[in-house]
Amino acid sequence: MATQPGTGPDPIDVAVGARVRLARKTLGMSQQALAEAVGITFQQIQKYERGANRVSASMLAKIARTLGTPVAELFGASDAARGLTDEVANLLGEPGALDLLRAYVQLPRLSRPALVTFLASLGKAALGGPEASP
């Protein structure tokens, strides 16, 4: 069933794409490497990861096999807390997010709250929040 023009990608396709992106990034694999392994272009991987194109069942199986993960995990069928997983996958799919998390866990535990406070204030300042004024 095709989506109506202007309605955007199906949320399920977006969620599957986010899980593919998260699994790929977790392995440190590039879109190009994944694409070559499954026999498609990296542009097609980009479209899958954004949810712009639907992943066929056979392609999802190839991708899962390449990433060393069960198809059910990429589809979200095996996850009782799927909504939370989708949110985390989307957040970690942001450019630099996984690198930031890796750096965060290398910090001493006592330093982590200061970093979180700093980043939160930086985000508020960027949005013109209360911390934006001197």
N, C-alpha and C positions, 0 to 999 in steps of 0.2 A: 504494500500500500504506500503510495507516494504521499509525501507531506505537502500541505498546501503552500503555494508560493508565499514567501514572506514570513513563514512561521519558524524558519531556522531548522537546524538539525534536531533529530529526535533525541531526547535526553538519554535514552538507552545507548544510542550510538556514541554520544559524547562520553558517557560513563565508561563504556568499553574502551574507547580510545584513550581515555585518561589512565585506565589500568594498564594498557599496553605501553603507554609512555612511561609510567612509573616503573614497570618491570624492566623495560629497556634501559632506563637511566640508572636504575639500581645496579644493573650489571655493567654499567659504564659503556654500553654499546651505542654507537651512533645510528642515526636513522639510515644512513647509507649502508652500514654493515648489516643491519636487519633486512633492509630491502634486498641486498644481494643474496643473503641467505635464503630468502623466501621467493626470490625470482621476480621482483617487481621494482619499480623506481622509488627513490627516496621521496619523491613528491607524493606518491600514493600513500606511503607510510605517514607523511605529514597530514594528508587528508583523513586517514583513518584516525590518527591521534586527536585531531580536532573534532572528529565526529561529522565532518563534512561529507564523507562517503561511508557507507555501511561496509562492514567486513563480512565477507561470505563465511559460511561455516568451514569450508575447506581451507580458506586463507587463515581464519582464526586458529585452526588446528596447526597449520604450518608455523604461524607466529608463536603459538604457545610452545610447540616443540623446540623451536629455535631459542626461546627465552627460558626453557627448562621449567615451565610452569604449567599446571593443569588448565585446560580450556575453561573449566568451571570458575577458576579464580579470575580469569580475564573477563568472563561474563558476569561475575558477581553472584552466581547461583549458590556458591558454597558459603557465602558470608552472611551471617545472621545480622551483623551491624553494617549492612551495605551502605546506608546513607552516610555514615561516618567515614567509611572507607572511600566512598566517592569524593567526599569533601577533602580528605587527606590527599588522595590521588590528584585532584585538581590543584590543590595548593602546592604540592611537590612538583607538579608539572610546570610551574612558573619558572622562567629562566633564572638560574642561580639558586633556587630554593634548596635543592638537594645539596649543593656545595655549602650553602649557609648552614644547613642542619649538620652536615659532617663536621664543619668547623666548630659549631656549637658544642657537640658532644666531646670535642677534644679540650674544651675549656675546663678549668677546675670548677667543681660544682658551686663553690661560693661566688664565682664570677658571673655565672649565668644569669641571675636575676638582674644584675646591673646592665647586661647586654640587652635583655628583653625590655627593660625600662627605657634604655636609650633608643632602641629601634621603634618602640611604640611612640615615643615623643617625636622622633624623626618623621614618622608617618603622619602624626597629627599636624606637625609643622608644614609638611608638604600639602596637606589638605586645607591649610589655613585655619587650623584649630586653635585653641587657647594658647598653646605653647608657641604659636607662630610669632606672636608679638614679643619684643625684647623686654 
